[in-house]
Amino acid sequence: MSTSSTGLSRRRFLVGAASIGAVPLLASCVGSGSDAGTPAGGATTLTLQSSIQDTGPKAALQEVVAAYTGQQTTLNSVATEQFRAQLSTYLSSSTPPDVLAWYAGSVANSYAQQGLLLDVSDLWGPGGACANFSPALRALSTSSDGKAIFVPTSYYWWSIFYKKSAFAQWGIEPPTTWDGFIALCDQLKARGIHPLTNGIGSTAWMTSGWFDYLNLRINGATYHRELLAGKHSFEDKQVADVLDQYRRLIPYFHPNQTSWDAQQAVTPMVNNEAAMYLVGAFCTQYFPKEQQDDLDFFSVPTINPGVPTAEEAPTDGFFAAAGSKNPQGAKDLLSYLASAKAQQTYIQKSGSSNMPTSPEVDTTTFSPLVQKGIALLNSTQEITQFFNRDSSDALQATADAALTKFLANPADIPAAQREWQAAAKQVFTS
């Protein structure tokens, strides 16, 4: 998808938004497909393939699917990295899963361009389950040839999370400038506290979180989107500037980050051995219940004041395989998953800090942390997704390899750039 269609400015992203209490960002998906989805011939059982593995969200999706009173549906749960690696195979199979849980944006469009996704434009038309989605949400769910190919059901924000009690114990406050952030990291390290944690072992994509934010803070969202669309080279000076700042952070990470996944990386924060974690709001479910109200966050501070502010707000949901043996049944299931009732159940049961896309979900009972997340996304000038969501799963694989290698040996930035660009070129020319 071109940057003109995926590059959502804050104005475009918030078109049609209501007040903060009504989930202003991704309003509004009105679920016309309620529990009573009607079986429509074809295969007698639908299959929903999901990569959701975190305990709370996985159980929540199971409960949502179990409550569906339309066509009998089987839920298959696959490990995320396996799911990502095999997604093209799933979709191109002669008997593909009918519906799959994945991400909105360019990553979905990359499969649509291969003719692998079902056209669900009727769900966005008058009376459809997504008829009242905002233009920004519609853009995220539309392929480059103008067809709707995705049904988004939740979103969340990324920021630097910390524990309020730990900061109070250490006598520190969230920094408001980049220099202040570096100084805070130096101060913590001198006191024997690991400033940063991360989990890049089996979840190597977590290396992209810092790359994305440093690129957004140094070069801005427009350059970031264009880079991920192949319009710039990973050998650019702009990328070198990003990696140079990334290299400054390496001494601050907990040395066990290569042994942990994204969930395990919260352990040193739980034990007050590490201070901060740049991660999506899904991390809240990883903390003990007695610590969840202690969590707070701050945005990655400005580095280049000349670029617009930007935040990452990944959007999750579902698409259907073009080869589904029961396309109408797949659409009925998508309509149900988009409904306010299904979203409310999923968010309440999952224990995560995801926010619903339906304006009919009551958000007034959401935690102060989530309300603060909504305000953060309301205040920024630009919204991006995440590395693979703004590019493709294939390009994400190049980032995983390049950044993991760079973090292990950051001495030769030009060499890291050359290798990354060579791998990226293969993706863009294949």
DOBA-722015 format. One line per 2 residues: number of its first residue (from 1); for each residue z, x, y of C-alpha. Coordinates in steps of 0.05 Angstrom, whole numbers, plus 5000, padded with zeros to 4 digits. Example, Ala and Ser with C-alpha at 12.3 -4.5 7.8 and 13.67 -1.06 7.14 Angstrom:
! DOBA-722015
1> 5156,5246,4910 ~ 5143,5273,4979
! end
This chain:
! DOBA-722015
1> 5000,5000,5000 ~ 4983,5027,5068
3> 5036,5046,5118 ~ 5013,4989,5162
5> 5034,4940,5109 ~ 5097,4974,5084
7> 5122,5005,5147 ~ 5170,4952,5170
9> 5198,4960,5240 ~ 5264,4928,5255
11> 5227,4874,5293 ~ 5182,4858,5234
13> 5240,4863,5185 ~ 5283,4814,5223
15> 5231,4762,5239 ~ 5259,4694,5225
17> 5329,4720,5217 ~ 5390,4678,5232
19> 5461,4698,5250 ~ 5499,4753,5213
21> 5538,4703,5173 ~ 5473,4674,5147
23> 5446,4739,5120 ~ 5398,4754,5177
25> 5357,4809,5145 ~ 5323,4779,5085
27> 5326,4705,5099 ~ 5304,4664,5066
29> 5286,4647,4996 ~ 5294,4574,4982
31> 5298,4565,4906 ~ 5255,4505,4889
33> 5256,4526,4816 ~ 5326,4504,4797
35> 5358,4505,4728 ~ 5308,4455,4703
37> 5248,4501,4697 ~ 5197,4465,4654
39> 5167,4500,4594 ~ 5093,4503,4604
41> 5060,4518,4538 ~ 5042,4587,4513
43> 5095,4630,4479 ~ 5157,4592,4458
45> 5205,4645,4483 ~ 5203,4684,4549
47> 5224,4757,4552 ~ 5259,4786,4613
49> 5261,4863,4612 ~ 5316,4894,4655
51> 5338,4965,4672 ~ 5405,4941,4700
53> 5458,4981,4662 ~ 5520,4979,4706
55> 5573,4938,4671 ~ 5585,4884,4724
57> 5512,4871,4744 ~ 5489,4873,4672
59> 5540,4820,4652 ~ 5523,4780,4713
61> 5449,4778,4697 ~ 5465,4758,4625
63> 5506,4700,4652 ~ 5450,4679,4700
65> 5398,4681,4644 ~ 5444,4643,4596
67> 5451,4588,4647 ~ 5376,4578,4652
69> 5357,4510,4623 ~ 5283,4521,4625
71> 5245,4556,4570 ~ 5286,4597,4521
73> 5292,4668,4550 ~ 5310,4733,4516
75> 5340,4787,4560 ~ 5326,4859,4539
77> 5366,4914,4574 ~ 5336,4984,4575
79> 5366,5048,4605 ~ 5339,5058,4675
81> 5304,5124,4665 ~ 5272,5100,4600
83> 5251,5036,4635 ~ 5220,5075,4693
85> 5182,5122,4645 ~ 5156,5065,4602
87> 5143,5011,4655 ~ 5068,5023,4656
89> 5068,5018,4580 ~ 5108,4954,4581
91> 5060,4922,4631 ~ 4996,4945,4598
93> 5018,4924,4528 ~ 4979,4869,4493
95> 5045,4831,4489 ~ 5083,4851,4552
97> 5151,4824,4573 ~ 5139,4762,4615
99> 5185,4781,4673 ~ 5214,4848,4692
101> 5270,4868,4739 ~ 5248,4922,4788
103> 5237,4938,4861 ~ 5197,4911,4920
105> 5151,4951,4964 ~ 5099,5004,4950
107> 5126,5017,4880 ~ 5109,4945,4860
109> 5042,4949,4894 ~ 5024,5012,4854
111> 5027,4969,4791 ~ 4990,4912,4824
113> 4933,4959,4842 ~ 4925,4972,4767
115> 4919,4897,4755 ~ 4985,4895,4716
117> 5023,4844,4757 ~ 5017,4768,4757
119> 4994,4736,4821 ~ 5052,4691,4842
121> 5025,4670,4910 ~ 5038,4597,4893
123> 5113,4612,4894 ~ 5105,4632,4967
125> 5063,4571,4986 ~ 5088,4503,5010
127> 5142,4477,4964 ~ 5146,4543,4926
129> 5210,4579,4910 ~ 5197,4630,4965
131> 5163,4586,5016 ~ 5214,4603,5071
133> 5219,4678,5061 ~ 5214,4718,5125
135> 5148,4753,5142 ~ 5181,4820,5130
137> 5203,4800,5060 ~ 5135,4771,5046
139> 5103,4837,5067 ~ 5147,4876,5019
141> 5126,4829,4963 ~ 5051,4829,4977
143> 5000,4874,4945 ~ 4947,4912,4985
145> 4895,4858,4968 ~ 4939,4803,4997
147> 4969,4773,4934 ~ 5043,4759,4926
149> 5067,4799,4866 ~ 5143,4801,4873
151> 5204,4756,4880 ~ 5261,4792,4916
153> 5331,4767,4902 ~ 5380,4817,4934
155> 5385,4878,4978 ~ 5436,4930,4999
157> 5446,4988,5046 ~ 5456,5063,5039
159> 5508,5102,5079 ~ 5560,5157,5072
161> 5620,5124,5037 ~ 5691,5148,5041
163> 5762,5124,5028 ~ 5802,5104,5090
165> 5868,5126,5060 ~ 5841,5195,5043
167> 5814,5206,5113 ~ 5881,5183,5141
169> 5919,5230,5094 ~ 5875,5288,5115
171> 5880,5270,5188 ~ 5804,5265,5198
173> 5756,5212,5225 ~ 5684,5196,5211
175> 5639,5242,5252 ~ 5591,5214,5303
177> 5544,5274,5310 ~ 5508,5320,5261
179> 5545,5381,5287 ~ 5610,5342,5279
181> 5590,5325,5207 ~ 5577,5398,5190
183> 5642,5419,5224 ~ 5680,5366,5183
185> 5649,5392,5119 ~ 5670,5463,5137
187> 5740,5439,5153 ~ 5747,5402,5087
189> 5719,5459,5046 ~ 5769,5507,5078
191> 5825,5461,5055 ~ 5800,5462,4983
193> 5769,5392,4986 ~ 5697,5383,4964
195> 5664,5351,5025 ~ 5608,5316,4986
197> 5597,5288,4917 ~ 5533,5267,4881
199> 5508,5252,4811 ~ 5441,5284,4798
201> 5447,5297,4723 ~ 5416,5239,4686
203> 5402,5204,4752 ~ 5360,5259,4785
205> 5332,5207,4834 ~ 5398,5213,4871
207> 5373,5279,4900 ~ 5324,5237,4941
209> 5379,5202,4980 ~ 5393,5262,5023
211> 5319,5280,5028 ~ 5302,5210,5053
213> 5357,5209,5105 ~ 5345,5280,5130
215> 5271,5264,5137 ~ 5287,5199,5174
217> 5335,5235,5220 ~ 5290,5295,5234
219> 5219,5267,5231 ~ 5228,5192,5236
221> 5209,5133,5192 ~ 5135,5134,5209
223> 5126,5205,5185 ~ 5170,5191,5125
225> 5127,5132,5103 ~ 5063,5170,5115
227> 5087,5230,5075 ~ 5104,5185,5017
229> 5036,5152,5023 ~ 5000,5220,5016
231> 4979,5224,5089 ~ 5018,5289,5099
233> 5030,5350,5056 ~ 5097,5369,5026
235> 5079,5439,5053 ~ 5085,5413,5125
237> 5133,5447,5172 ~ 5167,5380,5180
239> 5185,5381,5105 ~ 5208,5454,5112
241> 5255,5431,5168 ~ 5283,5377,5122
243> 5295,5426,5065 ~ 5327,5476,5113
245> 5379,5424,5132 ~ 5387,5403,5060
247> 5400,5476,5042 ~ 5458,5476,5092
249> 5491,5420,5053 ~ 5488,5453,4984
251> 5554,5491,4990 ~ 5590,5426,5006
253> 5571,5389,4942 ~ 5619,5385,4884
255> 5595,5438,4833 ~ 5596,5386,4778
257> 5542,5343,4810 ~ 5490,5367,4760
259> 5534,5342,4703 ~ 5546,5273,4731
261> 5505,5210,4739 ~ 5510,5166,4800
263> 5570,5128,4773 ~ 5609,5189,4748
265> 5602,5221,4817 ~ 5655,5174,4846
267> 5709,5207,4802 ~ 5728,5263,4851
269> 5732,5211,4907 ~ 5777,5167,4865
271> 5823,5228,4855 ~ 5818,5251,4928
273> 5783,5315,4906 ~ 5719,5299,4945
275> 5712,5264,5011 ~ 5643,5232,5020
277> 5585,5204,4981 ~ 5516,5186,5008
279> 5498,5128,4963 ~ 5477,5056,4960
281> 5529,5001,4968 ~ 5524,4989,4893
283> 5575,5045,4888 ~ 5633,4999,4905
285> 5634,4971,4834 ~ 5646,5042,4807
287> 5714,5048,4840 ~ 5778,5020,4811
289> 5791,4950,4837 ~ 5854,4974,4873
291> 5811,5023,4913 ~ 5752,4978,4930
293> 5785,4950,4994 ~ 5799,5022,5015
295> 5725,5039,5020 ~ 5689,5047,5085
297> 5625,5081,5108 ~ 5588,5112,5166
299> 5515,5123,5178 ~ 5484,5193,5171
301> 5491,5220,5242 ~ 5431,5230,5288
303> 5397,5298,5283 ~ 5336,5288,5326
305> 5351,5239,5382 ~ 5276,5232,5396
307> 5263,5191,5333 ~ 5282,5117,5324
309> 5343,5101,5284 ~ 5329,5082,5212
311> 5368,5060,5151 ~ 5351,5049,5078
313> 5357,4978,5052 ~ 5327,4975,4982
315> 5306,4907,4958 ~ 5313,4886,4885
317> 5282,4829,4847 ~ 5230,4812,4794
319> 5156,4812,4779 ~ 5116,4783,4721
321> 5065,4817,4677 ~ 4993,4797,4687
323> 4986,4796,4612 ~ 5042,4746,4600
325> 5025,4696,4546 ~ 5061,4643,4586
327> 5046,4654,4660 ~ 5072,4586,4682
329> 5137,4597,4643 ~ 5144,4665,4677
331> 5135,4633,4745 ~ 5187,4580,4728
333> 5236,4634,4709 ~ 5222,4673,4774
335> 5234,4609,4814 ~ 5301,4600,4780
337> 5322,4672,4792 ~ 5305,4664,4866
339> 5349,4602,4873 ~ 5412,4603,4914
341> 5453,4583,4853 ~ 5428,4641,4811
343> 5437,4691,4868 ~ 5507,4666,4883
345> 5527,4673,4810 ~ 5496,4742,4803
347> 5529,4771,4866 ~ 5597,4740,4852
349> 5599,4763,4780 ~ 5569,4832,4789
351> 5624,4861,4833 ~ 5572,4900,4872
353> 5561,4896,4947 ~ 5490,4869,4942
355> 5471,4816,4992 ~ 5430,4754,4975
357> 5361,4737,5001 ~ 5373,4662,5000
359> 5403,4633,5064 ~ 5436,4579,5022
361> 5485,4629,4993 ~ 5552,4627,5030
363> 5564,4697,5057 ~ 5625,4680,5099
365> 5669,4698,5040 ~ 5637,4766,5032
367> 5681,4827,5044 ~ 5688,4861,5112
369> 5650,4920,5082 ~ 5590,4877,5067
371> 5593,4845,5136 ~ 5594,4915,5166
373> 5533,4932,5123 ~ 5496,4872,5150
375> 5514,4893,5221 ~ 5489,4964,5208
377> 5421,4940,5185 ~ 5418,4892,5244
379> 5429,4948,5293 ~ 5377,4998,5268
381> 5307,5004,5295 ~ 5272,5018,5228
383> 5283,4997,5156 ~ 5259,5037,5096
385> 5270,5026,5021 ~ 5280,5088,4979
387> 5235,5146,4959 ~ 5200,5113,4899
389> 5202,5044,4930 ~ 5165,5070,4991
391> 5117,5109,4946 ~ 5113,5102,4870
393> 5151,5117,4807 ~ 5101,5173,4794
395> 5116,5207,4860 ~ 5190,5198,4847
397> 5182,5242,4785 ~ 5155,5298,4829
399> 5214,5291,4876 ~ 5263,5292,4818
401> 5234,5358,4792 ~ 5224,5391,4860
403> 5291,5373,4890 ~ 5332,5388,4828
405> 5299,5457,4824 ~ 5308,5468,4899
407> 5383,5451,4896 ~ 5392,5501,4839
409> 5353,5556,4876 ~ 5344,5541,4950
411> 5325,5612,4971 ~ 5249,5603,4974
413> 5233,5539,5012 ~ 5158,5553,5018
415> 5152,5562,4942 ~ 5189,5497,4931
417> 5141,5462,4979 ~ 5079,5491,4945
419> 5102,5468,4876 ~ 5120,5399,4902
421> 5054,5390,4938 ~ 5015,5412,4876
423> 5051,5359,4835 ~ 5044,5306,4889
425> 4969,5320,4896 ~ 4960,5304,4822
427> 4994,5236,4833 ~ 4951,5219,4893
429> 4885,5241,4862 ~ 4896,5211,4792
! end
